[in-house]
């Protein structure tokens, strides 16, 4: 596979990435106003979806929707670390 084919695949993966992931990464990059590393973005995503306060309120109200959403999103983050890096790179390149 040459570089051009690789870039096409990456761009298609970014286009098909969940909207919540694109939005969250953009917010993190904008909030910091400088070059951020992938590890920082992943750390922020983990912090956002494992928020103890949100989990506590969800359990108090017997709302399992947050558990399901956070579990699915954390699982997606774990399985797509490279995609997160490519999205971040594209966002920083477009600035």
N, CA, C and O atoms as a printed pandas DataFrame, in Angstrom:
     atom_number atom_name residue_name chain_id  residue_number  x_coord  y_coord  z_coord
0              1         N          UNK        A               1    0.848   -1.167    0.000
1              2        CA          UNK        A               1    0.000    0.000    0.000
2              3         C          UNK        A               1    0.899    1.237    0.000
3              4         O          UNK        A               1    1.818    1.357    0.811
4              5         N          UNK        A               2    0.619    2.129   -0.906
5              6        CA          UNK        A               2    1.427    3.347   -0.960
6              7         C          UNK        A               2    0.799    4.441   -0.090
7              8         O          UNK        A               2   -0.276    4.255    0.481
8              9         N          UNK        A               3    1.482    5.574   -0.002
9             10        CA          UNK        A               3    1.071    6.669    0.878
10            11         C          UNK        A               3   -0.299    7.226    0.494
11            12         O          UNK        A               3   -1.110    7.547    1.362
12            13         N          UNK        A               4   -0.551    7.338   -0.806
13            14        CA          UNK        A               4   -1.827    7.900   -1.266
14            15         C          UNK        A               4   -3.004    7.002   -0.859
15            16         O          UNK        A               4   -4.039    7.499   -0.416
16            17         N          UNK        A               5   -2.848    5.702   -1.004
17            18        CA          UNK        A               5   -3.905    4.776   -0.593
18            19         C          UNK        A               5   -4.126    4.833    0.913
19            20         O          UNK        A               5   -5.260    4.775    1.389
20            21         N          UNK        A               6   -3.039    4.948    1.648
21            22        CA          UNK        A               6   -3.119    5.033    3.100
22            23         C          UNK        A               6   -3.884    6.289    3.520
23            24         O          UNK        A               6   -4.729    6.234    4.413
24            25         N          UNK        A               7   -3.590    7.409    2.881
25            26        CA          UNK        A               7   -4.278    8.664    3.198
26            27         C          UNK        A               7   -5.769    8.578    2.874
27            28         O          UNK        A               7   -6.594    9.126    3.604
28            29         N          UNK        A               8   -6.115    7.896    1.788
29            30        CA          UNK        A               8   -7.528    7.716    1.435
30            31         C          UNK        A               8   -8.247    6.917    2.515
31            32         O          UNK        A               8   -9.357    7.259    2.922
32            33         N          UNK        A               9   -7.603    5.852    2.972
33            34        CA          UNK        A               9   -8.194    5.019    4.030
34            35         C          UNK        A               9   -8.362    5.815    5.317
35            36         O          UNK        A               9   -9.403    5.733    5.969
36            37         N          UNK        A              10   -7.346    6.583    5.683
37            38        CA          UNK        A              10   -7.414    7.404    6.902
38            39         C          UNK        A              10   -8.544    8.420    6.803
39            40         O          UNK        A              10   -9.317    8.583    7.747
40            41         N          UNK        A              11   -8.643    9.104    5.665
41            42        CA          UNK        A              11   -9.698   10.111    5.497
42            43         C          UNK        A              11  -11.085    9.482    5.566
43            44         O          UNK        A              11  -12.003   10.079    6.128
44            45         N          UNK        A              12  -11.250    8.298    5.011
45            46        CA          UNK        A              12  -12.550    7.606    5.094
46            47         C          UNK        A              12  -12.856    7.205    6.540
47            48         O          UNK        A              12  -14.001    7.286    6.983
48            49         N          UNK        A              13  -11.827    6.774    7.266
49            50        CA          UNK        A              13  -12.030    6.404    8.672
50            51         C          UNK        A              13  -12.445    7.623    9.487
51            52         O          UNK        A              13  -13.319    7.532   10.349
52            53         N          UNK        A              14  -11.819    8.760    9.213
53            54        CA          UNK        A              14  -12.177    9.992    9.929
54            55         C          UNK        A              14  -13.600   10.412    9.569
55            56         O          UNK        A              14  -14.364   10.817   10.445
56            57         N          UNK        A              15  -13.959   10.321    8.300
57            58        CA          UNK        A              15  -15.311   10.678    7.868
58            59         C          UNK        A              15  -16.366    9.800    8.538
59            60         O          UNK        A              15  -17.475   10.257    8.817
60            61         N          UNK        A              16  -16.022    8.551    8.793
61            62        CA          UNK        A              16  -16.977    7.612    9.387
62            63         C          UNK        A              16  -16.865    7.506   10.901
63            64         O          UNK        A              16  -17.556    6.696   11.519
64            65         N          UNK        A              17  -16.009    8.308   11.499
65            66        CA          UNK        A              17  -15.862    8.304   12.958
66            67         C          UNK        A              17  -17.142    8.862   13.581
67            68         O          UNK        A              17  -17.815    9.699   12.979
68            69         N          UNK        A              18  -17.472    8.404   14.770
69            70        CA          UNK        A              18  -18.676    8.921   15.436
70            71         C          UNK        A              18  -18.573   10.430   15.677
71            72         O          UNK        A              18  -17.504   10.958   15.983
72            73         N          UNK        A              19  -19.689   11.089   15.535
73            74        CA          UNK        A              19  -19.719   12.543   15.703
74            75         C          UNK        A              19  -19.287   12.957   17.110
75            76         O          UNK        A              19  -18.616   13.976   17.277
76            77         N          UNK        A              20  -19.667   12.174   18.123
77            78        CA          UNK        A              20  -19.293   12.518   19.495
78            79         C          UNK        A              20  -17.778   12.537   19.660
79            80         O          UNK        A              20  -17.247   13.372   20.391
80            81         N          UNK        A              21  -17.075   11.621   18.986
81            82        CA          UNK        A              21  -15.623   11.570   19.105
82            83         C          UNK        A              21  -14.985   12.779   18.441
83            84         O          UNK        A              21  -14.085   13.395   19.011
84            85         N          UNK        A              22  -15.439   13.125   17.247
85            86        CA          UNK        A              22  -14.907   14.288   16.554
86            87         C          UNK        A              22  -15.132   15.562   17.366
87            88         O          UNK        A              22  -14.231   16.388   17.511
88            89         N          UNK        A              23  -16.330   15.705   17.883
89            90        CA          UNK        A              23  -16.668   16.886   18.685
90            91         C          UNK        A              23  -15.829   16.959   19.950
91            92         O          UNK        A              23  -15.307   18.021   20.290
92            93         N          UNK        A              24  -15.696   15.839   20.646
93            94        CA          UNK        A              24  -14.923   15.826   21.888
94            95         C          UNK        A              24  -13.448   16.161   21.641
95            96         O          UNK        A              24  -12.851   16.920   22.405
96            97         N          UNK        A              25  -12.867   15.608   20.595
97            98        CA          UNK        A              25  -11.462   15.878   20.296
98            99         C          UNK        A              25  -11.274   17.341   19.904
99           100         O          UNK        A              25  -10.302   17.970   20.322
100          101         N          UNK        A              26  -12.187   17.888   19.110
101          102        CA          UNK        A              26  -12.110   19.298   18.734
102          103         C          UNK        A              26  -12.188   20.198   19.963
103          104         O          UNK        A              26  -11.431   21.162   20.079
104          105         N          UNK        A              27  -13.098   19.887   20.878
105          106        CA          UNK        A              27  -13.247   20.695   22.098
106          107         C          UNK        A              27  -11.977   20.655   22.940
107          108         O          UNK        A              27  -11.542   21.681   23.463
108          109         N          UNK        A              28  -11.391   19.485   23.068
109          110        CA          UNK        A              28  -10.166   19.348   23.859
110          111         C          UNK        A              28   -9.034   20.148   23.217
111          112         O          UNK        A              28   -8.300   20.852   23.911
112          113         N          UNK        A              29   -8.892   20.042   21.900
113          114        CA          UNK        A              29   -7.824   20.756   21.189
114          115         C          UNK        A              29   -8.027   22.271   21.276
115          116         O          UNK        A              29   -7.066   23.014   21.477
116          117         N          UNK        A              30   -9.270   22.731   21.127
117          118        CA          UNK        A              30   -9.556   24.167   21.209
118          119         C          UNK        A              30   -9.337   24.700   22.620
119          120         O          UNK        A              30   -8.816   25.801   22.802
120          121         N          UNK        A              31   -9.730   23.928   23.601
121          122        CA          UNK        A              31   -9.616   24.357   24.999
122          123         C          UNK        A              31   -8.168   24.601   25.392
123          124         O          UNK        A              31   -7.879   25.518   26.160
124          125         N          UNK        A              32   -7.265   23.795   24.875
125          126        CA          UNK        A              32   -5.859   23.903   25.243
126          127         C          UNK        A              32   -5.124   24.992   24.466
127          128         O          UNK        A              32   -4.093   25.482   24.925
128          129         N          UNK        A              33   -5.638   25.378   23.297
129          130        CA          UNK        A              33   -5.049   26.448   22.482
130          131         C          UNK        A              33   -3.581   26.263   22.141
131          132         O          UNK        A              33   -2.892   27.250   21.884
132          133         N          UNK        A              34   -3.089   25.059   22.129
133          134        CA          UNK        A              34   -1.716   24.793   21.711
134          135         C          UNK        A              34   -1.624   23.340   21.283
135          136         O          UNK        A              34   -2.596   22.591   21.370
136          137         N          UNK        A              35   -0.465   22.958   20.828
137          138        CA          UNK        A              35   -0.266   21.585   20.388
138          139         C          UNK        A              35   -0.468   20.629   21.557
139          140         O          UNK        A              35    0.150   20.788   22.610
140          141         N          UNK        A              36   -1.327   19.645   21.372
141          142        CA          UNK        A              36   -1.549   18.637   22.406
142          143         C          UNK        A              36   -1.182   17.269   21.849
143          144         O          UNK        A              36   -1.265   17.027   20.645
144          145         N          UNK        A              37   -0.782   16.400   22.730
145          146        CA          UNK        A              37   -0.413   15.049   22.330
146          147         C          UNK        A              37   -1.616   14.125   22.423
147          148         O          UNK        A              37   -2.591   14.400   23.122
148          149         N          UNK        A              38   -1.515   13.033   21.703
149          150        CA          UNK        A              38   -2.591   12.049   21.680
150          151         C          UNK        A              38   -2.847   11.513   23.087
151          152         O          UNK        A              38   -3.998   11.314   23.476
152          153         N          UNK        A              39   -1.785   11.281   23.845
153          154        CA          UNK        A              39   -1.949   10.738   25.192
154          155         C          UNK        A              39   -2.768   11.682   26.070
155          156         O          UNK        A              39   -3.549   11.230   26.908
156          157         N          UNK        A              40   -2.593   12.994   25.882
157          158        CA          UNK        A              40   -3.362   13.966   26.648
158          159         C          UNK        A              40   -4.838   13.892   26.257
159          160         O          UNK        A              40   -5.715   13.921   27.120
160          161         N          UNK        A              41   -5.107   13.797   24.956
161          162        CA          UNK        A              41   -6.488   13.726   24.478
162          163         C          UNK        A              41   -7.162   12.460   25.000
163          164         O          UNK        A              41   -8.301   12.510   25.463
164          165         N          UNK        A              42   -6.468   11.333   24.929
165          166        CA          UNK        A              42   -7.032   10.072   25.424
166          167         C          UNK        A              42   -7.304   10.187   26.928
167          168         O          UNK        A              42   -8.337    9.727   27.414
168          169         N          UNK        A              43   -6.382   10.796   27.649
169          170        CA          UNK        A              43   -6.565   10.991   29.081
170          171         C          UNK        A              43   -7.809   11.837   29.366
171          172         O          UNK        A              43   -8.583   11.525   30.271
172          173         N          UNK        A              44   -7.992   12.893   28.600
173          174        CA          UNK        A              44   -9.167   13.748   28.783
174          175         C          UNK        A              44  -10.457   13.024   28.440
175          176         O          UNK        A              44  -11.471   13.196   29.116
176          177         N          UNK        A              45  -10.419   12.210   27.383
177          178        CA          UNK        A              45  -11.604   11.428   27.018
178          179         C          UNK        A              45  -11.952   10.433   28.116
179          180         O          UNK        A              45  -13.121   10.265   28.464
180          181         N          UNK        A              46  -10.936    9.776   28.661
181          182        CA          UNK        A              46  -11.181    8.836   29.761
182          183         C          UNK        A              46  -11.780    9.565   30.956
183          184         O          UNK        A              46  -12.729    9.085   31.577
184          185         N          UNK        A              47  -11.222   10.720   31.268
185          186        CA          UNK        A              47  -11.723   11.481   32.414
186          187         C          UNK        A              47  -13.178   11.890   32.188
187          188         O          UNK        A              47  -13.987   11.873   33.116
188          189         N          UNK        A              48  -13.501   12.253   30.960
189          190        CA          UNK        A              48  -14.856   12.678   30.638
190          191         C          UNK        A              48  -15.859   11.546   30.770
191          192         O          UNK        A              48  -16.972   11.758   31.251
192          193         N          UNK        A              49  -15.479   10.348   30.348
193          194        CA          UNK        A              49  -16.433    9.239   30.341
194          195         C          UNK        A              49  -16.343    8.339   31.562
195          196         O          UNK        A              49  -17.105    7.378   31.670
196          197         N          UNK        A              50  -15.437    8.623   32.478
197          198        CA          UNK        A              50  -15.401    7.878   33.729
198          199         C          UNK        A              50  -15.636    8.814   34.906
199          200         O          UNK        A              50  -15.233    8.527   36.033
200          201         N          UNK        A              51  -16.277    9.912   34.636
201          202        CA          UNK        A              51  -16.556   10.905   35.668
202          203         C          UNK        A              51  -17.285   10.261   36.836
203          204         O          UNK        A              51  -18.396    9.752   36.682
204          205         N          UNK        A              52  -16.670   10.284   37.975
205          206        CA          UNK        A              52  -17.259    9.647   39.153
206          207         C          UNK        A              52  -18.547   10.341   39.588
207          208         O          UNK        A              52  -19.478    9.680   40.049
208          209         N          UNK        A              53  -18.611   11.645   39.449
209          210        CA          UNK        A              53  -19.805   12.381   39.854
210          211         C          UNK        A              53  -21.008   11.984   38.993
211          212         O          UNK        A              53  -22.105   11.771   39.510
212          213         N          UNK        A              54  -20.796   11.887   37.690
213          214        CA          UNK        A              54  -21.879   11.485   36.796
214          215         C          UNK        A              54  -22.336   10.075   37.095
215          216         O          UNK        A              54  -23.535    9.797   37.111
216          217         N          UNK        A              55  -21.390    9.183   37.333
217          218        CA          UNK        A              55  -21.754    7.810   37.666
218          219         C          UNK        A              55  -22.522    7.750   38.987
219          220         O          UNK        A              55  -23.456    6.963   39.136
220          221         N          UNK        A              56  -22.126    8.573   39.922
221          222        CA          UNK        A              56  -22.792    8.590   41.220
222          223         C          UNK        A              56  -24.250    9.046   41.072
223          224         O          UNK        A              56  -25.155    8.426   41.630
224          225         N          UNK        A              57  -24.472   10.126   40.323
225          226        CA          UNK        A              57  -25.843   10.604   40.118
226          227         C          UNK        A              57  -26.668    9.591   39.332
227          228         O          UNK        A              57  -27.858    9.420   39.599
228          229         N          UNK        A              58  -26.052    8.923   38.373
229          230        CA          UNK        A              58  -26.764    7.912   37.595
230          231         C          UNK        A              58  -27.211    6.758   38.474
231          232         O          UNK        A              58  -28.324    6.253   38.329
232          233         N          UNK        A              59  -26.346    6.344   39.379
233          234        CA          UNK        A              59  -26.706    5.226   40.253
234          235         C          UNK        A              59  -27.770    5.638   41.267
235          236         O          UNK        A              59  -28.594    4.815   41.666
236          237         N          UNK        A              60  -27.759    6.893   41.684
237          238        CA          UNK        A              60  -28.761    7.366   42.626
238          239         C          UNK        A              60  -30.151    7.372   42.003
239          240         O          UNK        A              60  -31.146    7.152   42.692
240          241         N          UNK        A              61  -30.217    7.626   40.693
241          242        CA          UNK        A              61  -31.512    7.705   40.013
242          243         C          UNK        A              61  -31.846    6.421   39.260
243          244         O          UNK        A              61  -32.840    6.358   38.536
244          245         N          UNK        A              62  -31.008    5.398   39.437
245          246        CA          UNK        A              62  -31.180    4.117   38.731
246          247         C          UNK        A              62  -31.227    4.294   37.212
247          248         O          UNK        A              62  -31.951    3.583   36.515
248          249         N          UNK        A              63  -30.453    5.242   36.717
249          250        CA          UNK        A              63  -30.369    5.507   35.284
250          251         C          UNK        A              63  -29.168    4.753   34.724
251          252         O          UNK        A              63  -28.023    5.151   34.937
252          253         N          UNK        A              64  -29.432    3.679   34.019
253          254        CA          UNK        A              64  -28.332    2.867   33.489
254          255         C          UNK        A              64  -27.873    3.341   32.117
255          256         O          UNK        A              64  -26.902    2.812   31.574
256          257         N          UNK        A              65  -28.552    4.324   31.553
257          258        CA          UNK        A              65  -28.184    4.801   30.221
258          259         C          UNK        A              65  -26.763    5.352   30.201
259          260         O          UNK        A              65  -26.011    5.083   29.265
260          261         N          UNK        A              66  -26.385    6.122   31.223
261          262        CA          UNK        A              66  -25.027    6.681   31.253
262          263         C          UNK        A              66  -23.979    5.579   31.321
263          264         O          UNK        A              66  -22.945    5.670   30.659
264          265         N          UNK        A              67  -24.229    4.548   32.104
265          266        CA          UNK        A              67  -23.286    3.426   32.183
266          267         C          UNK        A              67  -23.088    2.796   30.810
267          268         O          UNK        A              67  -21.963    2.501   30.406
268          269         N          UNK        A              68  -24.181    2.595   30.106
269          270        CA          UNK        A              68  -24.110    1.976   28.785
270          271         C          UNK        A              68  -23.356    2.867   27.810
271          272         O          UNK        A              68  -22.474    2.399   27.090
272          273         N          UNK        A              69  -23.699    4.138   27.786
273          274        CA          UNK        A              69  -23.040    5.068   26.867
274          275         C          UNK        A              69  -21.558    5.180   27.192
275          276         O          UNK        A              69  -20.723    5.093   26.292
276          277         N          UNK        A              70  -21.220    5.370   28.453
277          278        CA          UNK        A              70  -19.818    5.533   28.816
278          279         C          UNK        A              70  -19.020    4.259   28.538
279          280         O          UNK        A              70  -17.877    4.330   28.087
280          281         N          UNK        A              71  -19.613    3.103   28.804
281          282        CA          UNK        A              71  -18.932    1.841   28.526
282          283         C          UNK        A              71  -18.654    1.695   27.030
283          284         O          UNK        A              71  -17.545    1.341   26.629
284          285         N          UNK        A              72  -19.670    1.972   26.209
285          286        CA          UNK        A              72  -19.501    1.852   24.762
286          287         C          UNK        A              72  -18.455    2.834   24.236
287          288         O          UNK        A              72  -17.642    2.483   23.382
288          289         N          UNK        A              73  -18.479    4.043   24.738
289          290        CA          UNK        A              73  -17.523    5.054   24.259
290          291         C          UNK        A              73  -16.105    4.745   24.727
291          292         O          UNK        A              73  -15.159    4.901   23.956
292          293         N          UNK        A              74  -15.943    4.317   25.957
293          294        CA          UNK        A              74  -14.609    3.939   26.429
294          295         C          UNK        A              74  -14.079    2.745   25.650
295          296         O          UNK        A              74  -12.888    2.685   25.342
296          297         N          UNK        A              75  -14.933    1.814   25.336
297          298        CA          UNK        A              75  -14.545    0.664   24.534
298          299         C          UNK        A              75  -14.111    1.116   23.135
299          300         O          UNK        A              75  -13.115    0.623   22.606
300          301         N          UNK        A              76  -14.853    2.049   22.537
301          302        CA          UNK        A              76  -14.499    2.567   21.222
302          303         C          UNK        A              76  -13.152    3.288   21.280
303          304         O          UNK        A              76  -12.319    3.125   20.388
304          305         N          UNK        A              77  -12.943    4.076   22.319
305          306        CA          UNK        A              77  -11.674    4.796   22.486
306          307         C          UNK        A              77  -10.524    3.801   22.587
307          308         O          UNK        A              77   -9.501    3.964   21.922
308          309         N          UNK        A              78  -10.686    2.776   23.411
309          310        CA          UNK        A              78   -9.640    1.760   23.573
310          311         C          UNK        A              78   -9.272    1.089   22.257
311          312         O          UNK        A              78   -8.101    0.815   21.998
312          313         N          UNK        A              79  -10.272    0.827   21.432
313          314        CA          UNK        A              79  -10.048    0.084   20.198
314          315         C          UNK        A              79   -9.645    0.961   19.010
315          316         O          UNK        A              79   -9.363    0.447   17.928
316          317         N          UNK        A              80   -9.618    2.274   19.210
317          318        CA          UNK        A              80   -9.342    3.174   18.086
318          319         C          UNK        A              80   -8.352    4.277   18.449
319          320         O          UNK        A              80   -8.541    5.432   18.068
320          321         N          UNK        A              81   -7.316    3.932   19.172
321          322        CA          UNK        A              81   -6.320    4.928   19.573
322          323         C          UNK        A              81   -5.619    5.550   18.364
323          324         O          UNK        A              81   -5.335    6.747   18.361
324          325         N          UNK        A              82   -5.343    4.750   17.349
325          326        CA          UNK        A              82   -4.709    5.290   16.140
326          327         C          UNK        A              82   -5.626    6.293   15.451
327          328         O          UNK        A              82   -5.166    7.339   14.991
328          329         N          UNK        A              83   -6.907    5.986   15.377
329          330        CA          UNK        A              83   -7.866    6.893   14.760
330          331         C          UNK        A              83   -7.913    8.222   15.511
331          332         O          UNK        A              83   -7.993    9.282   14.891
332          333         N          UNK        A              84   -7.864    8.171   16.815
333          334        CA          UNK        A              84   -7.853    9.397   17.621
334          335         C          UNK        A              84   -6.619   10.233   17.268
335          336         O          UNK        A              84   -6.705   11.455   17.144
336          337         N          UNK        A              85   -5.491    9.578   17.109
337          338        CA          UNK        A              85   -4.268   10.275   16.713
338          339         C          UNK        A              85   -4.400   10.929   15.350
339          340         O          UNK        A              85   -3.963   12.066   15.166
340          341         N          UNK        A              86   -4.996   10.230   14.392
341          342        CA          UNK        A              86   -5.169   10.796   13.057
342          343         C          UNK        A              86   -6.149   11.964   13.065
343          344         O          UNK        A              86   -5.939   12.956   12.367
344          345         N          UNK        A              87   -7.216   11.850   13.849
345          346        CA          UNK        A              87   -8.183   12.953   13.957
346          347         C          UNK        A              87   -7.508   14.173   14.562
347          348         O          UNK        A              87   -7.663   15.285   14.057
348          349         N          UNK        A              88   -6.766   13.974   15.630
349          350        CA          UNK        A              88   -6.070   15.079   16.282
350          351         C          UNK        A              88   -5.075   15.727   15.328
351          352         O          UNK        A              88   -4.994   16.953   15.246
352          353         N          UNK        A              89   -4.323   14.909   14.611
353          354        CA          UNK        A              89   -3.351   15.433   13.641
354          355         C          UNK        A              89   -4.039   16.283   12.581
355          356         O          UNK        A              89   -3.540   17.345   12.208
356          357         N          UNK        A              90   -5.184   15.813   12.098
357          358        CA          UNK        A              90   -5.923   16.556   11.076
358          359         C          UNK        A              90   -6.433   17.881   11.636
359          360         O          UNK        A              90   -6.355   18.911   10.966
360          361         N          UNK        A              91   -6.949   17.857   12.851
361          362        CA          UNK        A              91   -7.449   19.089   13.474
362          363         C          UNK        A              91   -6.327   20.102   13.647
363          364         O          UNK        A              91   -6.500   21.285   13.351
364          365         N          UNK        A              92   -5.177   19.638   14.126
365          366        CA          UNK        A              92   -4.049   20.542   14.347
366          367         C          UNK        A              92   -3.463   21.041   13.029
367          368         O          UNK        A              92   -2.974   22.168   12.954
368          369         N          UNK        A              93   -3.509   20.214   12.000
369          370        CA          UNK        A              93   -2.992   20.608   10.701
370          371         C          UNK        A              93   -3.892   21.662   10.063
371          372         O          UNK        A              93   -3.408   22.558    9.372
372          373         N          UNK        A              94   -5.191   21.557   10.292
373          374        CA          UNK        A              94   -6.156   22.483    9.697
374          375         C          UNK        A              94   -6.209   23.830   10.414
375          376         O          UNK        A              94   -6.799   24.777    9.894
376          377         N          UNK        A              95   -5.607   23.932   11.589
377          378        CA          UNK        A              95   -5.626   25.202   12.343
378          379         C          UNK        A              95   -4.850   26.261   11.637
379          380         O          UNK        A              95   -4.758   27.388   12.124
